Amino acid sequence: MALNTLATATLFQNTLDKVAVQEATTGWMDANAGQVIYNGGSEVKIPKMTVQGMGDYDRENGYQRGSVTLEYETKKMTQDRGRQFQLDPMDINENNFVTTAAAVMGEFQRTQVVPEIDAYRISKLATDTIAAKKAGMIGYSYVPGAASTSALRKLKEGIKAVRENYNGALVCQATPDLIMELELELAGKLTAVTFSKGGIQTQVPAVDGVPLISTPSNRMYTAIKINDGKTSGQEKGGYEKGTTAKKLNFFICPTTTPIAVTKQDIMRIFDPNINQKLNAWQMDYRRFHDIWLLDNKLDSIYLSIQEAEE
């Protein structure tokens, strides 16, 4: 009986989604996608609101009239990424195709897709924060474990800086080195809180009630280079550290600040009889996504960077 490629693609997509939720460290940013207005194409509109503060109440004239400004920032999605894989039918048969293909796409999602999305989102957040040059929101020249330094103090300084401008729920993404130093300083007495990511509740360490999301160091750069997969020297695809990039120890921001959107996350499967190019199983994967920070939220992000300021 012929394989139902549509049903199989759907099954694979569900599996890939589960891998993404489990492996991605920035999955919590997707919760803010509901703020976006999308009418097709590559552009989205993100609402930005400003309101005036309170005035005195007058017993004769009543309330002082205030103003509300609601504007829409138009942003363009830039990350249209994908890959195609071929499996020769001489290497597999229809009976074990599902098992083999599931292993291939699971590995692809875990080792390529998820790390790139994390690295892109984090580098974009860092790049915009550095460009904004908000006073006191970037700490330079700190390497976890260096003599006469305190990871706990550095983290608390970052939390305090954000709290000066924002009093809601915060989140911190930090390298394993930074979290290890915290554990050593606190003798393993880090508190734990429940953190929701992709609808899954997990227990994570916390400082002052701020969840600490452990993030691999190779995703914590201020800039990355994204390979197009076809240009000479870029055939491997994926991403790498940018030539001018600096290493992040951690960043702290409100959970509502980054707006991450995915408008295409799809997989297609063609069996050897349908594939017009080769006598092979073909699997196509595409993801169209991006992340933005509103101008009026750029003072709510704190970065800790290892290198000195230039």
VEXTITOR-41797 format. One line per 5 residues: number of its first residue (from 1); for each residue x, y, z of N, C-alpha, C. Coordinates in Angstrom, 2 decimals. Layout:
# VEXTITOR-41797
NUM) X Y Z X Y Z X Y Z  ...
***
This chain:
# VEXTITOR-41797
1) 0.85 -1.20 0.00 0.00 0.00 0.00 0.87 1.24 0.00  0.51 2.24 -0.82 1.32 3.45 -0.93 1.29 4.23 0.37  2.40 4.87 0.66 2.51 5.67 1.88 1.70 6.95 1.73  0.92 7.29 2.74 0.17 8.54 2.75 1.13 9.65 3.15  1.70 10.33 2.13 2.75 11.32 2.42 2.21 12.53 3.16
6) 0.94 12.91 2.92 0.36 14.06 3.62 0.22 13.78 5.10  -0.31 12.61 5.43 -0.45 12.23 6.83 0.91 12.08 7.51  1.87 11.52 6.77 3.22 11.34 7.33 3.88 12.68 7.59  3.72 13.63 6.66 4.28 14.97 6.85 3.68 15.63 8.08  2.36 15.46 8.27 1.70 16.02 9.45 2.24 15.40 10.73
11) 2.42 14.07 10.69 2.99 13.36 11.85 4.38 13.87 12.15  5.21 14.02 11.12 6.56 14.53 11.31 6.53 15.95 11.89  5.62 16.79 11.36 5.54 18.17 11.83 5.22 18.21 13.31  4.30 17.37 13.75 3.97 17.31 15.18 5.18 16.90 16.00  5.95 15.95 15.47 7.16 15.50 16.16 8.19 16.63 16.24
16) 8.36 17.34 15.12 9.31 18.44 15.09 8.89 19.55 16.04  7.59 19.81 16.13 7.10 20.83 17.05 7.44 20.47 18.49  7.30 19.18 18.83 7.63 18.75 20.19 9.11 18.92 20.47  9.95 18.60 19.49 11.39 18.78 19.65 11.71 20.25 19.87  11.06 21.12 19.10 11.32 22.56 19.21 10.97 23.07 20.60
21) 9.82 22.64 21.13 9.40 23.07 22.46 10.39 22.61 23.52  10.85 21.37 23.40 11.75 20.81 24.39 13.15 21.41 24.32  13.63 21.68 23.10 15.02 22.08 22.91 15.25 23.59 22.85  14.28 24.34 22.33 14.48 25.79 22.15 14.49 26.50 23.50  15.42 27.41 23.67 15.47 28.18 24.91 14.69 29.49 24.80
26) 14.36 29.91 23.57 13.64 31.18 23.38 12.17 30.95 23.03  11.67 29.74 23.25 10.29 29.44 22.90 9.28 30.31 23.61  9.63 30.83 24.80 8.72 31.70 25.55 8.41 32.99 24.80  9.28 33.40 23.87 9.07 34.64 23.13 7.89 34.54 22.16  7.54 33.32 21.75 6.43 33.13 20.81 5.09 33.51 21.41
31) 5.00 33.54 22.73 3.73 33.87 23.39 3.26 35.28 23.08  4.18 36.15 22.63 3.84 37.54 22.34 3.39 37.77 20.90  3.33 36.70 20.11 2.96 36.84 18.70 1.54 37.36 18.51  0.69 37.19 19.52 -0.69 37.65 19.42 -0.83 39.15 19.29  0.24 39.90 19.60 0.19 41.35 19.48 0.27 41.82 18.02
36) 0.66 40.92 17.13 0.97 41.29 15.75 -0.26 41.21 14.85  -0.38 42.19 13.94 -1.40 42.15 12.90 -0.72 41.72 11.61  -1.20 40.63 11.03 -0.58 40.07 9.83 -1.63 39.94 8.74  -1.37 40.57 7.60 -2.31 40.55 6.49 -1.73 39.88 5.25  -0.78 38.99 5.42 -0.14 38.33 4.30 1.14 39.03 3.89
41) 1.91 38.38 3.03 3.18 38.96 2.60 4.22 38.87 3.69  5.20 39.76 3.63 6.32 39.69 4.57 6.26 40.77 5.65  5.22 41.61 5.64 5.14 42.70 6.61 4.12 42.41 7.70  4.43 42.87 8.90 3.50 42.78 10.03 3.42 44.15 10.68  2.33 44.40 11.38 2.15 45.65 12.12 2.05 45.33 13.60
46) 2.85 46.06 14.39 2.90 45.83 15.82 2.43 47.09 16.54  1.40 46.98 17.39 0.88 48.16 18.07 1.84 48.69 19.13  1.92 50.01 19.21 2.75 50.68 20.22 1.88 51.75 20.87  1.70 51.66 22.17 0.80 52.57 22.88 1.55 53.43 23.88  1.19 54.70 23.96 1.71 55.61 24.98 0.53 56.34 25.61
51) 0.56 56.52 26.92 -0.51 57.24 27.63 0.12 58.26 28.56  -0.62 59.32 28.84 -0.15 60.34 29.77 -0.41 59.91 31.20  0.32 60.53 32.14 0.15 60.23 33.55 -1.05 60.94 34.15  -1.26 60.71 35.45 -2.43 61.29 36.13 -2.24 62.77 36.37  -3.37 63.46 36.44 -3.41 64.87 36.82 -4.31 65.04 38.03
56) -4.38 66.25 38.56 -5.23 66.51 39.73 -6.71 66.48 39.35  -7.51 65.95 40.25 -8.97 65.98 40.07 -9.50 67.30 40.59  -10.31 67.97 39.80 -10.89 69.26 40.16 -12.35 69.06 40.54  -12.76 69.49 41.74 -14.11 69.24 42.22 -15.18 69.98 41.42  -14.79 71.02 40.72 -15.75 71.75 39.89 -15.71 71.28 38.43
61) -14.52 71.08 37.93 -14.37 70.73 36.50 -14.11 69.25 36.25  -13.90 68.50 37.34 -13.72 67.06 37.18 -12.31 66.66 36.77  -12.25 65.72 35.85 -10.98 65.12 35.47 -10.21 65.96 34.46  -8.89 65.90 34.56 -8.03 66.49 33.54 -7.97 65.53 32.35  -8.16 66.08 31.17 -8.19 65.22 29.99 -6.77 64.76 29.63
66) -6.63 63.47 29.41 -5.35 62.92 29.00 -5.44 62.39 27.58  -4.31 62.04 27.03 -4.29 61.54 25.65 -3.71 60.12 25.60  -4.23 59.38 24.66 -3.74 58.03 24.38 -3.28 58.00 22.93  -2.05 57.56 22.71 -1.53 57.46 21.35 -1.32 56.00 21.01  -2.01 55.55 19.97 -1.84 54.17 19.51 -1.31 54.21 18.09
71) -0.08 53.75 17.94 0.57 53.73 16.63 0.90 52.29 16.26  1.13 52.07 14.98 1.51 50.75 14.52 2.87 50.83 13.82  3.81 50.08 14.36 5.12 50.00 13.71 5.07 48.88 12.68  5.43 49.20 11.44 5.46 48.19 10.39 6.85 47.54 10.36  6.87 46.23 10.50 8.12 45.48 10.49 8.09 44.47 9.35
76) 9.27 44.15 8.84 9.36 43.18 7.75 10.05 41.91 8.23  9.44 40.78 7.92 10.04 39.50 8.27 11.18 39.19 7.30  12.31 38.76 7.84 13.51 38.59 7.02 14.03 37.15 6.97  13.62 36.31 7.90 14.22 34.98 8.00 13.35 33.92 7.31  13.58 33.76 6.01 12.87 32.74 5.24 13.88 31.61 4.99
81) 13.81 30.58 5.81 14.85 29.56 5.84 14.26 28.18 5.54  15.08 27.28 5.05 14.59 25.94 4.75 15.72 25.03 4.30  15.36 23.78 4.02 16.34 22.81 3.53 15.58 21.65 2.88  16.24 21.03 1.92 15.68 19.88 1.23 16.62 18.69 1.42  16.02 17.53 1.71 16.79 16.30 1.89 16.26 15.22 0.96
86) 17.17 14.38 0.45 16.80 13.26 -0.42 17.28 11.96 0.22  16.41 10.95 0.18 16.77 9.62 0.66 16.58 8.63 -0.49  17.66 7.98 -0.89 17.60 7.06 -2.02 16.82 5.80 -1.63  15.86 5.36 -2.48 15.07 4.17 -2.15 15.91 2.89 -2.10  17.12 2.92 -2.65 17.99 1.75 -2.55 18.53 1.60 -1.12
91) 18.55 2.71 -0.38 19.05 2.67 0.99 17.97 2.32 2.00  16.72 2.64 1.65 15.60 2.36 2.55 14.43 1.83 1.72  13.48 1.21 2.36 12.26 0.82 1.67 11.08 1.52 2.33  9.91 1.32 1.74 8.73 2.03 2.24 8.43 1.69 3.69  8.73 0.48 4.09 8.40 0.05 5.44 9.21 0.76 6.50
96) 10.49 1.06 6.20 11.29 1.74 7.22 11.54 3.21 6.89  10.84 3.74 5.88 11.02 5.15 5.53 10.64 6.05 6.69  9.48 5.79 7.30 9.00 6.66 8.38 10.01 6.73 9.52  10.52 5.57 9.90 11.50 5.53 11.00 12.76 6.29 10.64  13.29 6.05 9.43 14.52 6.70 9.00 14.33 8.20 8.83
101) 13.26 8.60 8.16 13.01 10.02 7.92 12.76 10.77 9.23  12.06 10.13 10.15 11.80 10.76 11.44 13.11 11.02 12.18  14.04 10.07 12.08 15.35 10.25 12.72 16.11 11.40 12.07  16.07 11.47 10.73 16.77 12.54 10.00 16.22 13.90 10.38  14.89 14.05 10.31 14.29 15.36 10.57 14.36 15.75 12.04
106) 14.30 14.75 12.92 14.46 15.04 14.34 15.85 15.57 14.64  16.86 14.95 14.03 18.24 15.41 14.20 18.43 16.80 13.61  17.81 17.03 12.44 17.88 18.34 11.79 17.27 19.42 12.68  16.12 19.14 13.24 15.46 20.12 14.11 16.27 20.40 15.36  16.79 19.33 15.97 17.49 19.45 17.24 18.86 20.11 17.09
111) 19.60 19.78 16.03 20.98 20.26 15.90 21.14 21.47 14.99  20.13 21.77 14.17 20.26 22.87 13.22 19.18 23.94 13.38  17.92 23.53 13.30 16.82 24.51 13.32 16.74 25.25 14.65  16.62 24.51 15.73 16.44 25.13 17.05 17.63 26.01 17.44  18.88 25.54 17.32 20.00 26.42 17.68 20.03 27.70 16.86
116) 19.72 27.61 15.55 19.75 28.82 14.71 18.68 29.81 15.13  17.47 29.33 15.40 16.40 30.24 15.82 16.76 30.92 17.14  17.26 30.15 18.10 17.70 30.72 19.37 18.78 31.78 19.15  19.81 31.41 18.39 20.95 32.31 18.18 20.51 33.58 17.46  19.62 33.45 16.47 19.15 34.63 15.74 18.37 35.56 16.67
121) 17.44 35.00 17.42 16.63 35.83 18.31 17.49 36.55 19.34  18.41 35.83 19.94 19.26 36.42 20.98 20.17 37.49 20.38  20.76 37.22 19.22 21.66 38.21 18.61 20.89 39.45 18.17  19.67 39.28 17.69 18.84 40.43 17.29 18.50 41.28 18.50  18.14 40.63 19.60 17.84 41.35 20.84 19.06 42.12 21.32
126) 20.23 41.47 21.25 21.47 42.12 21.70 21.85 43.28 20.78  21.76 43.07 19.47 22.13 44.11 18.51 21.28 45.36 18.70  19.97 45.18 18.84 19.07 46.33 19.01 19.33 47.03 20.34  19.62 46.27 21.38 19.88 46.86 22.70 21.17 47.68 22.68  22.20 47.14 22.06 23.48 47.86 21.97 23.31 49.15 21.16
131) 22.57 49.06 20.04 22.36 50.24 19.19 21.56 51.32 19.91  20.66 50.92 20.82 19.82 51.90 21.53 20.62 52.74 22.52  21.71 52.18 23.04 22.60 52.91 23.95 21.86 53.50 25.16  21.00 52.69 25.76 20.30 53.13 26.96 21.25 53.08 28.15  21.31 54.16 28.91 22.27 54.27 30.01 22.06 53.17 31.05
136) 23.16 52.52 31.43 23.13 51.54 32.50 22.55 50.19 32.15  22.29 49.93 30.85 21.63 48.67 30.48 22.57 47.64 29.87  23.87 47.93 29.87 24.85 46.96 29.37 26.04 46.92 30.33  26.39 45.71 30.74 27.58 45.53 31.55 28.66 44.83 30.74  29.83 45.43 30.64 30.93 44.88 29.85 32.01 44.29 30.77
141) 32.92 43.55 30.15 34.17 43.10 30.78 33.95 42.21 32.00  33.03 41.26 31.89 32.86 40.29 32.97 32.89 38.88 32.40  33.80 38.06 32.95 33.91 36.65 32.57 33.61 35.81 33.80  32.57 34.98 33.77 32.24 34.17 34.94 33.43 33.34 35.42  33.64 33.37 36.72 34.74 32.61 37.31 36.03 33.37 37.45
146) 36.09 34.59 36.89 37.31 35.39 37.00 37.53 35.78 38.46  38.79 35.95 38.83 39.14 36.28 40.22 38.47 37.59 40.65  38.06 37.60 41.92 37.47 38.79 42.54 36.20 39.28 41.83  35.44 38.36 41.29 34.15 38.72 40.67 33.04 37.89 41.30  31.83 38.40 41.20 30.68 37.71 41.77 29.58 37.62 40.72
151) 29.24 36.40 40.34 28.15 36.21 39.38 26.83 36.70 39.95  26.62 36.46 41.25 25.37 36.87 41.89 25.23 38.40 41.87  26.32 39.08 42.16 26.26 40.55 42.15 25.97 41.06 40.73  26.63 40.50 39.74 26.41 40.93 38.35 24.95 40.72 37.95  24.40 39.58 38.34 23.01 39.29 37.99 22.06 40.23 38.71
156) 22.30 40.47 39.98 21.43 41.37 40.74 21.51 42.80 40.21  22.70 43.21 39.76 22.83 44.54 39.16 21.97 44.64 37.90  21.95 43.55 37.11 21.13 43.54 35.91 19.65 43.59 36.23  19.23 42.81 37.22 17.82 42.81 37.63 17.41 44.20 38.12  18.27 44.81 38.92 17.98 46.16 39.44 17.83 47.16 38.29
161) 18.71 47.07 37.29 18.66 48.00 36.16 17.32 47.90 35.42  16.85 46.67 35.21 15.57 46.48 34.52 14.42 46.93 35.40  14.51 46.64 36.70 13.45 47.01 37.63 13.27 48.53 37.74  14.28 49.29 37.41 14.15 50.75 37.43 13.11 51.22 36.41  12.91 50.41 35.36 12.00 50.81 34.28 10.77 49.92 34.15
166) 10.80 48.75 34.80 9.72 47.79 34.59 9.54 46.93 35.83  8.28 46.71 36.21 8.04 45.98 37.46 7.24 44.70 37.27  7.13 44.20 36.02 6.38 42.98 35.76 7.27 41.75 35.79  6.79 40.68 35.18 7.52 39.41 35.16 8.75 39.52 34.27  9.89 39.06 34.79 11.15 39.08 34.04 11.61 37.66 33.75
171) 12.54 37.55 32.81 13.18 36.27 32.52 14.64 36.55 32.20  15.51 35.61 32.55 16.94 35.74 32.28 17.42 34.50 31.55  18.08 34.71 30.41 18.75 33.61 29.72 20.24 33.75 29.97  20.85 32.68 30.47 22.24 32.73 30.90 23.01 31.51 30.43  24.31 31.67 30.29 25.16 30.55 29.87 25.32 29.56 31.03
176) 25.64 28.32 30.72 25.90 27.34 31.79 27.02 27.79 32.72  28.03 28.49 32.20 29.13 28.98 33.04 28.62 29.94 34.11  27.74 30.85 33.70 27.19 31.83 34.65 26.35 31.14 35.71  25.51 30.21 35.30 24.66 29.50 36.26 25.49 28.65 37.21  26.57 28.04 36.71 27.44 27.25 37.57 28.07 28.13 38.65
181) 28.52 29.33 38.27 29.11 30.24 39.25 28.09 30.65 40.30  26.85 30.86 39.89 25.79 31.19 40.85 25.59 30.05 41.84  25.56 28.82 41.33 25.37 27.65 42.19 26.51 27.49 43.18  27.73 27.77 42.72 28.89 27.68 43.62 28.83 28.76 44.70  28.46 29.97 44.31 28.37 31.06 45.28 27.28 30.81 46.31
186) 26.18 30.23 45.87 25.04 30.01 46.76 25.04 28.62 47.36  26.12 27.90 47.15 26.28 26.54 47.71 25.09 25.64 47.35  24.67 25.73 46.09 23.59 24.87 45.62 22.22 25.24 46.14  22.05 26.45 46.70 20.77 26.84 47.31 19.96 27.80 46.43  20.13 27.68 45.13 19.29 28.46 44.23 17.84 28.03 44.38
191) 16.94 28.99 44.46 15.53 28.65 44.53 15.03 28.22 43.15  13.88 27.58 43.10 13.30 27.13 41.83 11.92 27.75 41.65  11.58 28.07 40.40 10.26 28.59 40.08 9.71 27.82 38.88  8.41 27.92 38.69 7.77 27.29 37.54 7.78 28.26 36.38  8.26 27.79 35.23 8.35 28.64 34.05 7.63 27.96 32.90
196) 6.81 28.72 32.17 6.03 28.16 31.06 6.72 28.47 29.73  6.92 27.43 28.95 7.54 27.57 27.63 6.82 26.66 26.66  6.16 27.28 25.68 5.43 26.50 24.70 4.31 25.68 25.30  3.72 26.19 26.38 2.62 25.48 27.03 3.07 24.40 27.99  4.36 24.22 28.15 4.89 23.20 29.06 5.45 23.88 30.31
201) 5.03 23.42 31.48 5.50 23.96 32.74 6.76 23.22 33.19  7.81 23.96 33.48 9.05 23.35 33.93 9.57 24.07 35.16  10.36 23.37 35.96 11.01 23.97 37.11 12.41 24.42 36.71  12.71 25.69 36.95 14.03 26.24 36.61 14.57 27.01 37.81  15.90 27.16 37.91 16.46 27.95 39.01 16.08 29.42 38.85
206) 16.13 30.16 39.95 15.74 31.56 39.91 16.52 32.37 40.93  16.67 33.65 40.66 17.25 34.61 41.60 16.28 35.77 41.71  15.88 36.10 42.93 14.90 37.17 43.17 13.62 36.95 42.37  13.25 35.68 42.19 12.03 35.36 41.47 12.15 35.41 39.96  13.35 35.70 39.43 13.57 35.78 37.99 14.06 34.42 37.49
211) 13.31 33.75 36.62 13.73 32.44 36.11 15.03 32.54 35.32  15.90 31.54 35.50 17.16 31.47 34.77 17.07 30.34 33.74  17.10 30.69 32.47 17.00 29.70 31.40 18.41 29.41 30.89  18.89 28.21 31.15 20.24 27.84 30.70 20.27 27.77 29.18  21.23 28.49 28.60 21.33 28.63 27.14 22.75 28.33 26.70
216) 22.95 27.40 25.77 24.31 27.08 25.32 25.09 28.31 24.88  26.36 28.34 25.22 27.20 29.50 24.92 27.27 29.80 23.43  27.18 28.77 22.59 27.28 29.01 21.15 25.99 29.57 20.53  25.03 29.91 21.38 23.85 30.64 20.92 23.81 32.05 21.51  24.79 32.35 22.36 24.78 33.63 23.10 25.81 34.59 22.53
221) 25.53 35.13 21.35 26.40 36.09 20.69 25.63 37.38 20.42  26.37 38.49 20.34 25.72 39.77 20.02 25.45 39.90 18.53  26.05 39.04 17.71 25.81 39.05 16.26 26.17 37.68 15.71  25.45 37.27 14.67 25.76 36.00 14.01 25.79 36.20 12.50  26.45 35.29 11.82 26.44 35.24 10.36 25.56 34.07 9.96
226) 24.57 34.32 9.11 23.66 33.28 8.66 24.07 32.85 7.26  24.39 31.59 7.10 24.82 31.05 5.81 23.62 30.74 4.91  23.75 31.07 3.62 22.61 30.88 2.72 22.50 29.46 2.17  23.51 28.62 2.38 23.44 27.23 1.96 23.83 26.96 0.52  24.18 28.01 -0.25 24.52 27.81 -1.65 25.80 28.54 -2.08
231) 26.07 29.70 -1.50 27.26 30.46 -1.86 28.52 29.69 -1.43  29.58 29.82 -2.22 30.83 29.15 -1.90 31.27 29.50 -0.48  31.55 28.50 0.32 31.95 28.70 1.70 30.77 28.70 2.66  29.54 28.74 2.12 28.36 28.75 2.97 27.47 27.52 2.74  27.96 26.54 2.00 27.14 25.39 1.65 26.61 24.63 2.86
236) 27.32 24.69 3.96 26.88 23.95 5.14 25.62 24.52 5.75  25.27 25.76 5.38 24.08 26.39 5.93 24.26 26.74 7.40  23.13 26.95 8.08 23.19 27.24 9.50 23.73 28.62 9.80  24.34 28.75 10.97 24.87 30.05 11.40 26.24 29.85 12.04  26.92 30.96 12.25 28.18 30.95 12.98 28.34 32.30 13.67
241) 29.26 32.36 14.59 29.51 33.62 15.31 29.91 34.70 14.32  29.33 35.90 14.48 29.67 37.02 13.62 31.11 37.46 13.82  31.70 38.04 12.81 33.12 38.42 12.88 33.37 39.48 13.96  32.41 40.33 14.22 32.58 41.38 15.24 31.79 41.08 16.51  31.27 39.87 16.62 30.39 39.53 17.73 31.13 39.43 19.05
246) 30.40 39.74 20.11 30.89 39.55 21.47 30.07 38.44 22.14  30.63 37.91 23.23 29.98 36.80 23.93 29.10 37.34 25.06  27.88 36.84 25.12 26.96 37.21 26.19 27.07 36.24 27.35  27.04 36.77 28.57 26.91 35.94 29.77 25.44 35.69 30.07  24.66 36.76 29.98 23.21 36.65 30.21 22.53 37.91 29.69
251) 21.23 37.80 29.51 20.41 38.98 29.29 19.15 38.83 30.12  18.59 39.96 30.54 17.38 40.00 31.35 16.39 40.94 30.67  15.14 40.53 30.60 14.12 41.40 30.04 12.75 40.96 30.51  11.74 41.83 30.37 10.36 41.41 30.67 9.93 40.33 29.69  9.06 39.45 30.13 8.58 38.38 29.26 7.77 38.93 28.09
256) 7.29 40.17 28.20 6.47 40.76 27.14 7.27 41.58 26.13  8.57 41.72 26.31 9.35 42.62 25.45 9.64 42.05 24.05  10.22 40.87 23.90 10.51 40.37 22.55 9.22 39.84 21.89  9.02 40.18 20.65 7.87 39.68 19.90 8.39 38.78 18.79  8.28 37.48 18.99 8.76 36.50 18.01 7.57 35.94 17.24
261) 7.71 35.90 15.92 6.61 35.46 15.07 7.11 34.42 14.07  6.36 33.35 13.92 6.61 32.35 12.87 5.37 32.27 11.99  5.53 32.61 10.71 4.40 32.60 9.80 4.42 31.41 8.84  5.46 30.67 8.82 5.50 29.46 8.00 6.40 28.46 8.70  5.85 27.33 9.03 6.62 26.25 9.64 6.02 24.96 9.09
266) 6.57 24.50 7.99 5.89 23.45 7.23 6.88 22.42 6.71  6.39 21.21 6.58 7.19 20.14 6.00 6.39 19.44 4.92  7.05 19.09 3.81 6.42 18.35 2.71 7.24 17.10 2.42  6.54 16.05 2.00 7.20 14.80 1.64 6.72 14.36 0.26  7.68 13.97 -0.60 7.36 13.44 -1.93 7.97 12.05 -2.06
271) 7.16 11.08 -2.47 7.71 9.74 -2.63 8.43 9.65 -3.98  9.21 8.60 -4.24 10.01 8.48 -5.47 9.19 8.56 -6.75  7.91 8.19 -6.69 7.07 8.24 -7.88 6.59 9.65 -8.20  6.56 10.50 -7.21 6.10 11.89 -7.39 7.28 12.82 -7.63  8.40 12.55 -7.02 9.60 13.38 -7.15 10.02 13.45 -8.62
276) 10.01 14.66 -9.19 10.30 14.84 -10.61 11.80 14.94 -10.92  12.60 15.19 -9.90 14.03 15.40 -10.12 14.84 14.12 -10.00  14.53 13.33 -8.97 15.32 12.13 -8.69 14.40 10.99 -8.29  14.89 9.78 -8.48 14.19 8.62 -7.96 14.58 8.49 -6.49  13.93 9.31 -5.67 14.30 9.37 -4.26 13.15 9.96 -3.45
281) 13.14 9.60 -2.18 12.24 10.26 -1.25 12.77 11.69 -1.04  11.87 12.66 -1.09 12.29 14.06 -0.90 11.52 14.66 0.27  12.26 15.36 1.14 11.66 16.04 2.29 12.05 17.51 2.26  11.05 18.38 2.24 11.27 19.82 2.24 10.83 20.40 3.58  11.67 21.26 4.14 11.31 21.94 5.39 11.52 23.44 5.21
286) 10.53 24.25 5.64 10.63 25.70 5.52 10.11 26.37 6.78  10.82 27.42 7.19 10.39 28.22 8.34 10.60 29.70 8.02  9.54 30.48 8.13 9.56 31.93 7.87 9.27 32.61 9.20  10.25 33.31 9.75 10.10 33.83 11.11 10.92 35.10 11.31  10.69 35.74 12.45 11.51 36.90 12.82 11.19 37.29 14.26
291) 11.91 38.28 14.74 11.70 38.80 16.09 11.91 40.30 16.07  11.13 41.03 16.89 11.26 42.48 16.96 11.15 42.96 18.39  11.72 44.14 18.60 11.60 44.85 19.87 11.03 46.23 19.57  9.98 46.62 20.28 9.42 47.95 20.07 10.38 49.01 20.63  10.38 50.16 19.97 11.29 51.23 20.39 11.10 51.61 21.85
296) 9.85 51.62 22.31 9.59 52.04 23.68 9.86 50.95 24.72  10.38 49.80 24.27 10.73 48.72 25.20 12.24 48.48 25.29  13.01 49.27 24.55 14.45 49.03 24.50 15.17 49.38 25.79  14.49 50.09 26.70 15.10 50.41 27.99 14.77 49.35 29.04  14.21 48.22 28.60 13.83 47.17 29.55 14.69 45.91 29.39
301) 15.80 46.03 28.67 16.67 44.88 28.41 18.07 45.16 28.97  18.59 44.20 29.70 19.95 44.32 30.23 20.82 43.21 29.66  22.02 43.59 29.21 22.98 42.63 28.67 24.23 42.58 29.53  24.77 41.38 29.73 26.08 41.20 30.35 27.00 40.61 29.29  28.07 41.33 28.97 28.96 40.96 27.87 30.37 40.69 28.42
306) 31.02 39.65 27.89 32.34 39.28 28.39 33.43 40.26 28.00  33.40 40.72 26.75 34.46 41.59 26.26 34.27 43.04 26.71  35.34 43.82 26.56 35.28 45.24 26.91 34.51 46.01 25.84  33.98 47.16 26.23 33.30 48.03 25.29 34.30 48.65 24.34  33.93 48.77 23.09 34.84 49.37 22.10 34.59 50.85 21.97
***
